[in-house]
Amino acid sequence: MRGITVTVEAQRMQSSSEDNNTSGSYGWCSWHRAFSNTVRLVVAIEQGSGPGHSLFACSNCRGIYRLVPLADQP
Ligand SMILES: [Zn+2]
């Protein structure tokens, strides 16, 4: 069995021209574990020390998992 080569660069090429419908930015989606250009911050985990870390989800995964971006929460 050969190792699987993940072609992240190929996905970056697919950034669509004008998709104003989905607001978001390019980044790592922690849910489907790939880069997307529609990610938004949905969870910011506070840790005891240090800056903690944030989790981003793309528009697709936000729909699947019913995630609400932090900016849109009350
Ligand atoms: Zn995703």
N, CA, C, O and the ligand as a Tripos MOL2 file, in Angstrom:
@<TRIPOS>MOLECULE
protein
  297   295    75     0     0
PROTEIN
NO_CHARGES

@<TRIPOS>ATOM
      1 N           0.8440   -1.2130    0.0000 N.3       1 MET1
      2 CA          0.0000    0.0000    0.0000 C.3       1 MET1
      3 C           0.8670    1.2460    0.0000 C.2       1 MET1
      4 O           1.7940    1.3740    0.8000 O.2       1 MET1
      5 N           0.5610    2.1410   -0.8860 N.am      2 ARG2
      6 CA          1.2670    3.4150   -0.8840 C.3       2 ARG2
      7 C           0.6000    4.3730    0.0910 C.2       2 ARG2
      8 O          -0.5830    4.2560    0.4090 O.2       2 ARG2
      9 N           1.3880    5.3030    0.5420 N.am      3 GLY3
     10 CA          0.8200    6.3310    1.4060 C.3       3 GLY3
     11 C          -0.0660    7.2570    0.5940 C.2       3 GLY3
     12 O           0.1270    7.4450   -0.6070 O.2       3 GLY3
     13 N          -1.0080    7.8100    1.2590 N.am      4 ILE4
     14 CA         -1.9190    8.7270    0.5770 C.3       4 ILE4
     15 C          -1.3560   10.1450    0.6520 C.2       4 ILE4
     16 O          -1.0430   10.6490    1.7310 O.2       4 ILE4
     17 N          -1.2370   10.7640   -0.4940 N.am      5 THR5
     18 CA         -0.7350   12.1320   -0.5280 C.3       5 THR5
     19 C          -1.9080   13.1080   -0.4940 C.2       5 THR5
     20 O          -2.7660   13.1090   -1.3760 O.2       5 THR5
     21 N          -1.9180   13.9090    0.5140 N.am      6 VAL6
     22 CA         -2.9910   14.8890    0.6250 C.3       6 VAL6
     23 C          -2.6260   16.1210   -0.2010 C.2       6 VAL6
     24 O          -1.5960   16.7580    0.0160 O.2       6 VAL6
     25 N          -3.4880   16.4290   -1.1360 N.am      7 THR7
     26 CA         -3.2090   17.5560   -2.0210 C.3       7 THR7
     27 C          -3.9650   18.7860   -1.5450 C.2       7 THR7
     28 O          -5.0430   19.1200   -2.0360 O.2       7 THR7
     29 N          -3.3610   19.4340   -0.5830 N.am      8 VAL8
     30 CA         -3.9850   20.6390   -0.0600 C.3       8 VAL8
     31 C          -3.9000   21.7640   -1.0810 C.2       8 VAL8
     32 O          -4.8160   22.5770   -1.2080 O.2       8 VAL8
     33 N          -2.7950   21.7970   -1.8010 N.am      9 GLU9
     34 CA         -2.6150   22.8690   -2.7740 C.3       9 GLU9
     35 C          -3.7070   22.8410   -3.8350 C.2       9 GLU9
     36 O          -4.1470   23.8870   -4.3110 O.2       9 GLU9
     37 N          -4.1390   21.6430   -4.2030 N.am     10 ALA10
     38 CA         -5.1760   21.5230   -5.2210 C.3      10 ALA10
     39 C          -6.4720   22.1520   -4.7340 C.2      10 ALA10
     40 O          -7.2090   22.7580   -5.5130 O.2      10 ALA10
     41 N          -6.7430   22.0090   -3.4580 N.am     11 GLN11
     42 CA         -7.9750   22.5850   -2.9270 C.3      11 GLN11
     43 C          -7.9060   24.0980   -2.9020 C.2      11 GLN11
     44 O          -8.9140   24.7840   -3.0710 O.2      11 GLN11
     45 N          -6.7150   24.6040   -2.6900 N.am     12 ARG12
     46 CA         -6.5790   26.0640   -2.6420 C.3      12 ARG12
     47 C          -6.8770   26.6740   -4.0060 C.2      12 ARG12
     48 O          -7.3460   27.8080   -4.1050 O.2      12 ARG12
     49 N          -6.5990   25.9080   -5.0480 N.am     13 MET13
     50 CA         -6.8210   26.4030   -6.4020 C.3      13 MET13
     51 C          -8.3070   26.6250   -6.6780 C.2      13 MET13
     52 O          -8.6800   27.4450   -7.5170 O.2      13 MET13
     53 N          -9.1460   25.8830   -5.9610 N.am     14 GLN14
     54 CA        -10.5600   25.8830   -6.2780 C.3      14 GLN14
     55 C         -11.3250   27.0770   -5.7040 C.2      14 GLN14
     56 O         -12.5440   27.1640   -5.8530 O.2      14 GLN14
     57 N         -10.6300   27.9740   -5.0650 N.am     15 SER15
     58 CA        -11.3210   29.1220   -4.4750 C.3      15 SER15
     59 C         -12.1430   29.8250   -5.5540 C.2      15 SER15
     60 O         -11.5930   30.3910   -6.4980 O.2      15 SER15
     61 N         -13.4210   29.7820   -5.4070 N.am     16 SER16
     62 CA        -14.3190   30.2930   -6.4240 C.3      16 SER16
     63 C         -14.1790   31.7980   -6.5740 C.2      16 SER16
     64 O         -13.7280   32.4920   -5.6620 O.2      16 SER16
     65 N         -14.5680   32.2790   -7.7170 N.am     17 SER17
     66 CA        -14.3320   33.6770   -8.0720 C.3      17 SER17
     67 C         -15.1360   34.6290   -7.1950 C.2      17 SER17
     68 O         -14.5690   35.3770   -6.3980 O.2      17 SER17
     69 N         -16.4460   34.5980   -7.3430 N.am     18 GLU18
     70 CA        -17.2480   35.5450   -6.5750 C.3      18 GLU18
     71 C         -18.3630   34.8110   -5.8480 C.2      18 GLU18
     72 O         -19.4390   34.5720   -6.3970 O.2      18 GLU18
     73 N         -18.0830   34.4640   -4.6170 N.am     19 ASP19
     74 CA        -19.0710   33.7670   -3.8200 C.3      19 ASP19
     75 C         -19.3720   34.6030   -2.5940 C.2      19 ASP19
     76 O         -18.9580   34.2890   -1.4780 O.2      19 ASP19
     77 N         -20.0930   35.6570   -2.8310 N.am     20 ASN20
     78 CA        -20.3910   36.5660   -1.7310 C.3      20 ASN20
     79 C         -21.4810   36.0370   -0.8200 C.2      20 ASN20
     80 O         -21.7450   36.5950    0.2450 O.2      20 ASN20
     81 N         -22.1080   34.9570   -1.2500 N.am     21 ASN21
     82 CA        -23.1940   34.4140   -0.4550 C.3      21 ASN21
     83 C         -22.7010   33.8900    0.8840 C.2      21 ASN21
     84 O         -23.3690   34.0540    1.9050 O.2      21 ASN21
     85 N         -21.5520   33.2710    0.8800 N.am     22 THR22
     86 CA        -21.0230   32.6900    2.0970 C.3      22 THR22
     87 C         -19.9020   33.5510    2.6380 C.2      22 THR22
     88 O         -18.7960   33.5570    2.0960 O.2      22 THR22
     89 N         -20.1780   34.2600    3.6800 N.am     23 SER23
     90 CA        -19.1340   35.0650    4.2860 C.3      23 SER23
     91 C         -18.2010   34.1600    5.0660 C.2      23 SER23
     92 O         -18.6360   33.1700    5.6550 O.2      23 SER23
     93 N         -16.9630   34.4840    5.0710 N.am     24 GLY24
     94 CA        -15.9980   33.6690    5.7750 C.3      24 GLY24
     95 C         -14.6220   33.9480    5.2250 C.2      24 GLY24
     96 O         -14.4520   34.7760    4.3300 O.2      24 GLY24
     97 N         -13.6660   33.2710    5.7490 N.am     25 SER25
     98 CA        -12.3110   33.4810    5.2900 C.3      25 SER25
     99 C         -11.6380   32.1300    5.0920 C.2      25 SER25
    100 O         -12.1670   31.0870    5.4760 O.2      25 SER25
    101 N         -10.4810   32.1760    4.4920 N.am     26 TYR26
    102 CA         -9.7780   30.9470    4.2010 C.3      26 TYR26
    103 C          -9.1200   30.4140    5.4590 C.2      26 TYR26
    104 O          -8.4520   31.1590    6.1770 O.2      26 TYR26
    105 N          -9.3010   29.1420    5.7290 N.am     27 GLY27
    106 CA         -8.6820   28.5710    6.9110 C.3      27 GLY27
    107 C          -8.9860   27.0960    7.0450 C.2      27 GLY27
    108 O          -9.5510   26.4680    6.1500 O.2      27 GLY27
    109 N          -8.5980   26.5670    8.1770 N.am     28 TRP28
    110 CA         -8.7290   25.1420    8.4500 C.3      28 TRP28
    111 C         -10.0560   24.8480    9.1070 C.2      28 TRP28
    112 O         -10.3810   25.4170   10.1490 O.2      28 TRP28
    113 N         -10.8210   23.9640    8.5050 N.am     29 CYS29
    114 CA        -12.0640   23.5290    9.1270 C.3      29 CYS29
    115 C         -11.7550   22.3470   10.0240 C.2      29 CYS29
    116 O         -11.2590   21.3190    9.5620 O.2      29 CYS29
    117 N         -12.0500   22.4940   11.3140 N.am     30 SER30
    118 CA        -11.7220   21.4460   12.2780 C.3      30 SER30
    119 C         -12.7060   20.2920   12.2120 C.2      30 SER30
    120 O         -12.4790   19.2510   12.8290 O.2      30 SER30
    121 N         -13.7760   20.4570   11.4870 N.am     31 TRP31
    122 CA        -14.7970   19.4060   11.4610 C.3      31 TRP31
    123 C         -14.5540   18.4080   10.3390 C.2      31 TRP31
    124 O         -14.5530   17.2000   10.5760 O.2      31 TRP31
    125 N         -14.3490   18.8940    9.1310 N.am     32 HIS32
    126 CA        -14.0470   17.9150    8.0780 C.3      32 HIS32
    127 C         -12.5410   17.8420    7.8170 C.2      32 HIS32
    128 O         -12.0870   17.1660    6.8950 O.2      32 HIS32
    129 N         -11.7900   18.5450    8.6390 N.am     33 ARG33
    130 CA        -10.3280   18.4570    8.6220 C.3      33 ARG33
    131 C          -9.7380   18.7060    7.2410 C.2      33 ARG33
    132 O          -9.0350   17.8730    6.6670 O.2      33 ARG33
    133 N         -10.0530   19.8740    6.7440 N.am     34 ALA34
    134 CA         -9.4650   20.3000    5.4710 C.3      34 ALA34
    135 C          -9.5750   21.8190    5.3940 C.2      34 ALA34
    136 O         -10.2840   22.4450    6.1820 O.2      34 ALA34
    137 N          -8.8690   22.3910    4.4420 N.am     35 PHE35
    138 CA         -8.9450   23.8310    4.2790 C.3      35 PHE35
    139 C         -10.1980   24.2120    3.5120 C.2      35 PHE35
    140 O         -10.6580   23.4830    2.6330 O.2      35 PHE35
    141 N         -10.7240   25.3420    3.8550 N.am     36 SER36
    142 CA        -11.8990   25.8590    3.1570 C.3      36 SER36
    143 C         -11.7940   27.3730    3.1220 C.2      36 SER36
    144 O         -11.1030   27.9730    3.9460 O.2      36 SER36
    145 N         -12.4730   27.9860    2.1770 N.am     37 ASN37
    146 CA        -12.4480   29.4530    2.1360 C.3      37 ASN37
    147 C         -13.7340   30.0480    2.6870 C.2      37 ASN37
    148 O         -14.0500   31.2100    2.4310 O.2      37 ASN37
    149 N         -14.4740   29.2460    3.4430 N.am     38 THR38
    150 CA        -15.7040   29.7650    4.0500 C.3      38 THR38
    151 C         -15.7100   29.5660    5.5580 C.2      38 THR38
    152 O         -16.7740   29.5700    6.1770 O.2      38 THR38
    153 N         -14.5410   29.3920    6.1530 N.am     39 VAL39
    154 CA        -14.5190   29.0960    7.5870 C.3      39 VAL39
    155 C         -14.8390   30.3430    8.4100 C.2      39 VAL39
    156 O         -14.5240   31.4700    8.0280 O.2      39 VAL39
    157 N         -15.4650   30.1000    9.5330 N.am     40 ARG40
    158 CA        -15.6850   31.1550   10.5210 C.3      40 ARG40
    159 C         -15.4090   30.5630   11.8910 C.2      40 ARG40
    160 O         -15.5210   29.3560   12.1010 O.2      40 ARG40
    161 N         -15.0460   31.4360   12.8170 N.am     41 LEU41
    162 CA        -14.7560   31.0020   14.1740 C.3      41 LEU41
    163 C         -16.0460   30.5960   14.8710 C.2      41 LEU41
    164 O         -16.9840   31.3870   14.9670 O.2      41 LEU41
    165 N         -16.0890   29.3630   15.3560 N.am     42 VAL42
    166 CA        -17.2990   28.8970   16.0260 C.3      42 VAL42
    167 C         -17.0510   28.5640   17.4910 C.2      42 VAL42
    168 O         -17.9560   28.7010   18.3140 O.2      42 VAL42
    169 N         -15.8540   28.1340   17.8260 N.am     43 VAL43
    170 CA        -15.5550   27.8000   19.2140 C.3      43 VAL43
    171 C         -14.1820   28.3350   19.5740 C.2      43 VAL43
    172 O         -13.2120   28.1200   18.8470 O.2      43 VAL43
    173 N         -14.1050   29.0200   20.6790 N.am     44 ALA44
    174 CA        -12.8240   29.4630   21.1970 C.3      44 ALA44
    175 C         -12.6320   28.8090   22.5520 C.2      44 ALA44
    176 O         -13.3260   29.1390   23.5140 O.2      44 ALA44
    177 N         -11.7070   27.9000   22.6240 N.am     45 ILE45
    178 CA        -11.5000   27.1470   23.8590 C.3      45 ILE45
    179 C         -10.5100   27.8820   24.7580 C.2      45 ILE45
    180 O          -9.3580   28.1140   24.3930 O.2      45 ILE45
    181 N         -10.9890   28.2340   25.9260 N.am     46 GLU46
    182 CA        -10.1240   28.9080   26.8880 C.3      46 GLU46
    183 C          -9.3290   27.8670   27.6580 C.2      46 GLU46
    184 O          -9.8910   26.9320   28.2280 O.2      46 GLU46
    185 N          -8.0390   28.0390   27.6670 N.am     47 GLN47
    186 CA         -7.2000   27.1140   28.4130 C.3      47 GLN47
    187 C          -6.6040   27.8410   29.6030 C.2      47 GLN47
    188 O          -6.5710   29.0700   29.6520 O.2      47 GLN47
    189 N          -6.1290   27.0460   30.5710 N.am     48 GLY48
    190 CA         -5.6280   27.6180   31.8160 C.3      48 GLY48
    191 C          -4.5380   28.6520   31.5880 C.2      48 GLY48
    192 O          -4.5530   29.7270   32.1860 O.2      48 GLY48
    193 N          -3.6060   28.3230   30.7300 N.am     49 SER49
    194 CA         -2.5440   29.2700   30.4430 C.3      49 SER49
    195 C          -2.3400   29.3460   28.9410 C.2      49 SER49
    196 O          -2.6290   28.3990   28.2100 O.2      49 SER49
    197 N          -1.8510   30.4540   28.5060 N.am     50 GLY50
    198 CA         -1.6500   30.6140   27.0780 C.3      50 GLY50
    199 C          -2.9020   31.1350   26.4050 C.2      50 GLY50
    200 O          -3.9220   31.3590   27.0570 O.2      50 GLY50
    201 N          -2.8250   31.3220   25.1250 N.am     51 PRO51
    202 CA         -3.9240   31.9430   24.3800 C.3      51 PRO51
    203 C          -5.1040   31.0100   24.1410 C.2      51 PRO51
    204 O          -6.1470   31.4470   23.6560 O.2      51 PRO51
    205 N          -4.9500   29.7100   24.4800 N.am     52 GLY52
    206 CA         -5.9990   28.7730   24.1420 C.3      52 GLY52
    207 C          -6.0070   28.5720   22.6480 C.2      52 GLY52
    208 O          -5.0910   29.0190   21.9570 O.2      52 GLY52
    209 N          -7.0220   27.9090   22.1360 N.am     53 HIS53
    210 CA         -7.0780   27.7990   20.6800 C.3      53 HIS53
    211 C          -8.5060   27.8590   20.1860 C.2      53 HIS53
    212 O          -9.4560   27.5870   20.9210 O.2      53 HIS53
    213 N          -8.6290   28.2160   18.9500 N.am     54 SER54
    214 CA         -9.9410   28.4230   18.3610 C.3      54 SER54
    215 C         -10.2420   27.3410   17.3400 C.2      54 SER54
    216 O          -9.3350   26.7920   16.7140 O.2      54 SER54
    217 N         -11.4960   27.0470   17.1810 N.am     55 LEU55
    218 CA        -11.9150   26.0800   16.1790 C.3      55 LEU55
    219 C         -12.7520   26.7920   15.1240 C.2      55 LEU55
    220 O         -13.6610   27.5630   15.4320 O.2      55 LEU55
    221 N         -12.4110   26.5060   13.8710 N.am     56 PHE56
    222 CA        -13.1420   27.1070   12.7700 C.3      56 PHE56
    223 C         -13.9290   26.0360   12.0300 C.2      56 PHE56
    224 O         -13.4910   24.8900   11.9280 O.2      56 PHE56
    225 N         -15.0770   26.4110   11.5230 N.am     57 ALA57
    226 CA        -15.8840   25.4850   10.7330 C.3      57 ALA57
    227 C         -16.3020   26.1720    9.4440 C.2      57 ALA57
    228 O         -16.6030   27.3660    9.4310 O.2      57 ALA57
    229 N         -16.3170   25.4090    8.3670 N.am     58 CYS58
    230 CA        -16.7220   25.9700    7.0830 C.3      58 CYS58
    231 C         -18.2570   26.0470    7.0290 C.2      58 CYS58
    232 O         -18.9530   25.5130    7.8920 O.2      58 CYS58
    233 N         -18.7510   26.7130    6.0110 N.am     59 SER59
    234 CA        -20.1950   26.8980    5.9200 C.3      59 SER59
    235 C         -20.9190   25.5620    5.8000 C.2      59 SER59
    236 O         -22.0130   25.3820    6.3360 O.2      59 SER59
    237 N         -20.2940   24.6310    5.0900 N.am     60 ASN60
    238 CA        -20.9100   23.3230    4.9120 C.3      60 ASN60
    239 C         -21.0720   22.5960    6.2450 C.2      60 ASN60
    240 O         -22.1460   22.0780    6.5520 O.2      60 ASN60
    241 N         -19.9960   22.5630    7.0310 N.am     61 CYS61
    242 CA        -20.0420   21.8670    8.3050 C.3      61 CYS61
    243 C         -20.9160   22.6110    9.3150 C.2      61 CYS61
    244 O         -21.5160   21.9860   10.1910 O.2      61 CYS61
    245 N         -20.9900   23.9210    9.2030 N.am     62 ARG62
    246 CA        -21.8770   24.6570   10.1020 C.3      62 ARG62
    247 C         -23.3180   24.2320    9.8640 C.2      62 ARG62
    248 O         -24.1220   24.1550   10.7930 O.2      62 ARG62
    249 N         -23.6310   23.9540    8.5890 N.am     63 GLY63
    250 CA        -24.9740   23.4990    8.2760 C.3      63 GLY63
    251 C         -25.2250   22.0990    8.7870 C.2      63 GLY63
    252 O         -26.3000   21.8010    9.3070 O.2      63 GLY63
    253 N         -24.2290   21.2390    8.6400 N.am     64 ILE64
    254 CA        -24.3820   19.8430    9.0530 C.3      64 ILE64
    255 C         -24.4970   19.7360   10.5700 C.2      64 ILE64
    256 O         -25.3620   19.0300   11.0880 O.2      64 ILE64
    257 N         -23.6310   20.4310   11.2670 N.am     65 TYR65
    258 CA        -23.5610   20.2750   12.7260 C.3      65 TYR65
    259 C         -24.2850   21.3900   13.4770 C.2      65 TYR65
    260 O         -24.2240   21.4710   14.7040 O.2      65 TYR65
    261 N         -24.9690   22.2460   12.7210 N.am     66 ARG66
    262 CA        -25.7410   23.3330   13.3300 C.3      66 ARG66
    263 C         -24.8540   24.2100   14.2120 C.2      66 ARG66
    264 O         -25.1930   24.5220   15.3540 O.2      66 ARG66
    265 N         -23.7390   24.5870   13.6650 N.am     67 LEU67
    266 CA        -22.8040   25.4130   14.4070 C.3      67 LEU67
    267 C         -23.1180   26.8870   14.1640 C.2      67 LEU67
    268 O         -23.4100   27.2970   13.0400 O.2      67 LEU67
    269 N         -23.0540   27.6510   15.2040 N.am     68 VAL68
    270 CA        -23.3170   29.0730   15.0910 C.3      68 VAL68
    271 C         -22.0260   29.8320   15.3310 C.2      68 VAL68
    272 O         -21.4120   29.6790   16.3880 O.2      68 VAL68
    273 N         -21.6050   30.6370   14.3900 N.am     69 PRO69
    274 CA        -20.3760   31.4280   14.5750 C.3      69 PRO69
    275 C         -20.4690   32.2980   15.8180 C.2      69 PRO69
    276 O         -21.5430   32.7970   16.1550 O.2      69 PRO69
    277 N         -19.3550   32.4760   16.4910 N.am     70 LEU70
    278 CA        -19.3400   33.2630   17.7250 C.3      70 LEU70
    279 C         -19.8960   34.6570   17.4860 C.2      70 LEU70
    280 O         -20.5800   35.2160   18.3440 O.2      70 LEU70
    281 N         -19.6040   35.2120   16.3280 N.am     71 ALA71
    282 CA        -20.0320   36.5770   16.0390 C.3      71 ALA71
    283 C         -21.5550   36.6720   15.9190 C.2      71 ALA71
    284 O         -22.1330   37.7430   16.1020 O.2      71 ALA71
    285 N         -22.1960   35.5430   15.6100 N.am     72 ASP72
    286 CA        -23.6410   35.5590   15.4240 C.3      72 ASP72
    287 C         -24.4030   35.1200   16.6650 C.2      72 ASP72
    288 O         -25.6340   35.1400   16.6800 O.2      72 ASP72
    289 N         -23.6760   34.7250   17.7070 N.am     73 GLN73
    290 CA        -24.3480   34.2890   18.9200 C.3      73 GLN73
    291 C         -24.7530   35.5030   19.7450 C.2      73 GLN73
    292 O         -24.0830   36.5350   19.7010 O.2      73 GLN73
    293 N         -25.8340   35.3860   20.4900 N.am     74 PRO74
    294 CA        -26.3010   36.5050   21.3130 C.3      74 PRO74
    295 C         -25.3380   36.8460   22.4470 C.2      74 PRO74
    296 O         -25.5980   37.7650   23.2220 O.2      74 PRO74
    297 ZN        -15.9240   21.8140    7.1180 Zn       75 ZN75
@<TRIPOS>BOND
     1     1     2 1
     2     2     3 1
     3     3     4 2
     4     3     5 am
     5     5     6 1
     6     6     7 1
     7     7     8 2
     8     7     9 am
     9     9    10 1
    10    10    11 1
    11    11    12 2
    12    11    13 am
    13    13    14 1
    14    14    15 1
    15    15    16 2
    16    15    17 am
    17    17    18 1
    18    18    19 1
    19    19    20 2
    20    19    21 am
    21    21    22 1
    22    22    23 1
    23    23    24 2
    24    23    25 am
    25    25    26 1
    26    26    27 1
    27    27    28 2
    28    27    29 am
    29    29    30 1
    30    30    31 1
    31    31    32 2
    32    31    33 am
    33    33    34 1
    34    34    35 1
    35    35    36 2
    36    35    37 am
    37    37    38 1
    38    38    39 1
    39    39    40 2
    40    39    41 am
    41    41    42 1
    42    42    43 1
    43    43    44 2
    44    43    45 am
    45    45    46 1
    46    46    47 1
    47    47    48 2
    48    47    49 am
    49    49    50 1
    50    50    51 1
    51    51    52 2
    52    51    53 am
    53    53    54 1
    54    54    55 1
    55    55    56 2
    56    55    57 am
    57    57    58 1
    58    58    59 1
    59    59    60 2
    60    59    61 am
    61    61    62 1
    62    62    63 1
    63    63    64 2
    64    63    65 am
    65    65    66 1
    66    66    67 1
    67    67    68 2
    68    67    69 am
    69    69    70 1
    70    70    71 1
    71    71    72 2
    72    71    73 am
    73    73    74 1
    74    74    75 1
    75    75    76 2
    76    75    77 am
    77    77    78 1
    78    78    79 1
    79    79    80 2
    80    79    81 am
    81    81    82 1
    82    82    83 1
    83    83    84 2
    84    83    85 am
    85    85    86 1
    86    86    87 1
    87    87    88 2
    88    87    89 am
    89    89    90 1
    90    90    91 1
    91    91    92 2
    92    91    93 am
    93    93    94 1
    94    94    95 1
    95    95    96 2
    96    95    97 am
    97    97    98 1
    98    98    99 1
    99    99   100 2
   100    99   101 am
   101   101   102 1
   102   102   103 1
   103   103   104 2
   104   103   105 am
   105   105   106 1
   106   106   107 1
   107   107   108 2
   108   107   109 am
   109   109   110 1
   110   110   111 1
   111   111   112 2
   112   111   113 am
   113   113   114 1
   114   114   115 1
   115   115   116 2
   116   115   117 am
   117   117   118 1
   118   118   119 1
   119   119   120 2
   120   119   121 am
   121   121   122 1
   122   122   123 1
   123   123   124 2
   124   123   125 am
   125   125   126 1
   126   126   127 1
   127   127   128 2
   128   127   129 am
   129   129   130 1
   130   130   131 1
   131   131   132 2
   132   131   133 am
   133   133   134 1
   134   134   135 1
   135   135   136 2
   136   135   137 am
   137   137   138 1
   138   138   139 1
   139   139   140 2
   140   139   141 am
   141   141   142 1
   142   142   143 1
   143   143   144 2
   144   143   145 am
   145   145   146 1
   146   146   147 1
   147   147   148 2
   148   147   149 am
   149   149   150 1
   150   150   151 1
   151   151   152 2
   152   151   153 am
   153   153   154 1
   154   154   155 1
   155   155   156 2
   156   155   157 am
   157   157   158 1
   158   158   159 1
   159   159   160 2
   160   159   161 am
   161   161   162 1
   162   162   163 1
   163   163   164 2
   164   163   165 am
   165   165   166 1
   166   166   167 1
   167   167   168 2
   168   167   169 am
   169   169   170 1
   170   170   171 1
   171   171   172 2
   172   171   173 am
   173   173   174 1
   174   174   175 1
   175   175   176 2
   176   175   177 am
   177   177   178 1
   178   178   179 1
   179   179   180 2
   180   179   181 am
   181   181   182 1
   182   182   183 1
   183   183   184 2
   184   183   185 am
   185   185   186 1
   186   186   187 1
   187   187   188 2
   188   187   189 am
   189   189   190 1
   190   190   191 1
   191   191   192 2
   192   191   193 am
   193   193   194 1
   194   194   195 1
   195   195   196 2
   196   195   197 am
   197   197   198 1
   198   198   199 1
   199   199   200 2
   200   199   201 am
   201   201   202 1
   202   202   203 1
   203   203   204 2
   204   203   205 am
   205   205   206 1
   206   206   207 1
   207   207   208 2
   208   207   209 am
   209   209   210 1
   210   210   211 1
   211   211   212 2
   212   211   213 am
   213   213   214 1
   214   214   215 1
   215   215   216 2
   216   215   217 am
   217   217   218 1
   218   218   219 1
   219   219   220 2
   220   219   221 am
   221   221   222 1
   222   222   223 1
   223   223   224 2
   224   223   225 am
   225   225   226 1
   226   226   227 1
   227   227   228 2
   228   227   229 am
   229   229   230 1
   230   230   231 1
   231   231   232 2
   232   231   233 am
   233   233   234 1
   234   234   235 1
   235   235   236 2
   236   235   237 am
   237   237   238 1
   238   238   239 1
   239   239   240 2
   240   239   241 am
   241   241   242 1
   242   242   243 1
   243   243   244 2
   244   243   245 am
   245   245   246 1
   246   246   247 1
   247   247   248 2
   248   247   249 am
   249   249   250 1
   250   250   251 1
   251   251   252 2
   252   251   253 am
   253   253   254 1
   254   254   255 1
   255   255   256 2
   256   255   257 am
   257   257   258 1
   258   258   259 1
   259   259   260 2
   260   259   261 am
   261   261   262 1
   262   262   263 1
   263   263   264 2
   264   263   265 am
   265   265   266 1
   266   266   267 1
   267   267   268 2
   268   267   269 am
   269   269   270 1
   270   270   271 1
   271   271   272 2
   272   271   273 am
   273   273   274 1
   274   274   275 1
   275   275   276 2
   276   275   277 am
   277   277   278 1
   278   278   279 1
   279   279   280 2
   280   279   281 am
   281   281   282 1
   282   282   283 1
   283   283   284 2
   284   283   285 am
   285   285   286 1
   286   286   287 1
   287   287   288 2
   288   287   289 am
   289   289   290 1
   290   290   291 1
   291   291   292 2
   292   291   293 am
   293   293   294 1
   294   294   295 1
   295   295   296 2
@<TRIPOS>SUBSTRUCTURE
     1 MET1         2 RESIDUE 1 A MET
     2 ARG2         6 RESIDUE 1 A ARG
     3 GLY3        10 RESIDUE 1 A GLY
     4 ILE4        14 RESIDUE 1 A ILE
     5 THR5        18 RESIDUE 1 A THR
     6 VAL6        22 RESIDUE 1 A VAL
     7 THR7        26 RESIDUE 1 A THR
     8 VAL8        30 RESIDUE 1 A VAL
     9 GLU9        34 RESIDUE 1 A GLU
    10 ALA10       38 RESIDUE 1 A ALA
    11 GLN11       42 RESIDUE 1 A GLN
    12 ARG12       46 RESIDUE 1 A ARG
    13 MET13       50 RESIDUE 1 A MET
    14 GLN14       54 RESIDUE 1 A GLN
    15 SER15       58 RESIDUE 1 A SER
    16 SER16       62 RESIDUE 1 A SER
    17 SER17       66 RESIDUE 1 A SER
    18 GLU18       70 RESIDUE 1 A GLU
    19 ASP19       74 RESIDUE 1 A ASP
    20 ASN20       78 RESIDUE 1 A ASN
    21 ASN21       82 RESIDUE 1 A ASN
    22 THR22       86 RESIDUE 1 A THR
    23 SER23       90 RESIDUE 1 A SER
    24 GLY24       94 RESIDUE 1 A GLY
    25 SER25       98 RESIDUE 1 A SER
    26 TYR26      102 RESIDUE 1 A TYR
    27 GLY27      106 RESIDUE 1 A GLY
    28 TRP28      110 RESIDUE 1 A TRP
    29 CYS29      114 RESIDUE 1 A CYS
    30 SER30      118 RESIDUE 1 A SER
    31 TRP31      122 RESIDUE 1 A TRP
    32 HIS32      126 RESIDUE 1 A HIS
    33 ARG33      130 RESIDUE 1 A ARG
    34 ALA34      134 RESIDUE 1 A ALA
    35 PHE35      138 RESIDUE 1 A PHE
    36 SER36      142 RESIDUE 1 A SER
    37 ASN37      146 RESIDUE 1 A ASN
    38 THR38      150 RESIDUE 1 A THR
    39 VAL39      154 RESIDUE 1 A VAL
    40 ARG40      158 RESIDUE 1 A ARG
    41 LEU41      162 RESIDUE 1 A LEU
    42 VAL42      166 RESIDUE 1 A VAL
    43 VAL43      170 RESIDUE 1 A VAL
    44 ALA44      174 RESIDUE 1 A ALA
    45 ILE45      178 RESIDUE 1 A ILE
    46 GLU46      182 RESIDUE 1 A GLU
    47 GLN47      186 RESIDUE 1 A GLN
    48 GLY48      190 RESIDUE 1 A GLY
    49 SER49      194 RESIDUE 1 A SER
    50 GLY50      198 RESIDUE 1 A GLY
    51 PRO51      202 RESIDUE 1 A PRO
    52 GLY52      206 RESIDUE 1 A GLY
    53 HIS53      210 RESIDUE 1 A HIS
    54 SER54      214 RESIDUE 1 A SER
    55 LEU55      218 RESIDUE 1 A LEU
    56 PHE56      222 RESIDUE 1 A PHE
    57 ALA57      226 RESIDUE 1 A ALA
    58 CYS58      230 RESIDUE 1 A CYS
    59 SER59      234 RESIDUE 1 A SER
    60 ASN60      238 RESIDUE 1 A ASN
    61 CYS61      242 RESIDUE 1 A CYS
    62 ARG62      246 RESIDUE 1 A ARG
    63 GLY63      250 RESIDUE 1 A GLY
    64 ILE64      254 RESIDUE 1 A ILE
    65 TYR65      258 RESIDUE 1 A TYR
    66 ARG66      262 RESIDUE 1 A ARG
    67 LEU67      266 RESIDUE 1 A LEU
    68 VAL68      270 RESIDUE 1 A VAL
    69 PRO69      274 RESIDUE 1 A PRO
    70 LEU70      278 RESIDUE 1 A LEU
    71 ALA71      282 RESIDUE 1 A ALA
    72 ASP72      286 RESIDUE 1 A ASP
    73 GLN73      290 RESIDUE 1 A GLN
    74 PRO74      294 RESIDUE 1 A PRO
    75 ZN75       297 GROUP 0 **** ****
